[in-house]
Amino acid sequence: MTRTADTDEPTLTVDELAARAGVTVRTIRFYGTKGLLPPPVIGPRRVGHYGQEHLSRLGLIEELQHQGMTLAAIERYLEQLPPDLSAHDLAIHRAVVASWAPDSAEETDRAELERRAGRPLGDGDLDRLSAMGVVAPAGRRGVYSVDPGLLRLGVQLLDVPIAHETILAARTVLMEHTRSAAVELSRLFRDEVWGPYRERESDPEHVAAMRSLSAHMQPMVVQALVTAFQRSLKEELREWVKGC
């Protein structure tokens, strides 16, 4: 590890950065070609050096991948961030992302899945649950990855006479519009809430404070979204009935 003369900040070689971030050198170089990581500072003997900003950005990328985002989606996500974010800012952003991430999926066998569902599940039922994003094969025979937060709702929908294709279409509509809402809400949160934190002097407690604030806001925002959707759907159905 070396230090720059003007800032006395430690800089990392690509091997040191890979070791600190828990990724491979090949991954770092690939992220660089995709624009996910800014280029390193080229020092003596043409050796590239990376800073804490690179390390924090790798941590944010990892957090976004844990949410199931593709590299293309992560690239679009990072493009929306201010270009002058410091390592501290990126750490705050990662904390916010982590606090809003859904519960991690759990792996279970079919017997345990049926116990949690409270009913037997046929192959057709599993196909429908998979279409709704509730379960997915975990890569080992007879083992499934299940989203506990969606399981109850998914099981209830099994008894609703809706075609498999309709479920897929409905899920696509919901994902597209909720993603759009999430982007706008994130931008609002960044500009109106995160901004004042950035204007203050750097404080190690800021990350924890921002994460706590974000966690408190999450249930309120979710409830607001659900309420707004319920009202909009009720109005839409009322207009649809009038037109019949």
Secondary structure, DSSP 8 states (H G I E B T S, - for coil): -EE-TTT--EEB-HHHHHHHHTS-HHHHHHHHHHTSS---EE-GGG-EEB-HHHHHHHHHHHHHHHTT--HHHHHHHHHTS-TT--HHHHHHHHHHHHHHS----EEEEHHHHHHHHTS---HHHHHHHHHTTSEEE-SSTTEEEE-HHHHHHHHHHTTS---HHHHHHHHHHHHHHHHHHHHHHHHHHIIIIIHHHHHS---TTHHHHHHHHHHHHHHHHHHHHHHHHHHHHHHHHHHHHHH-
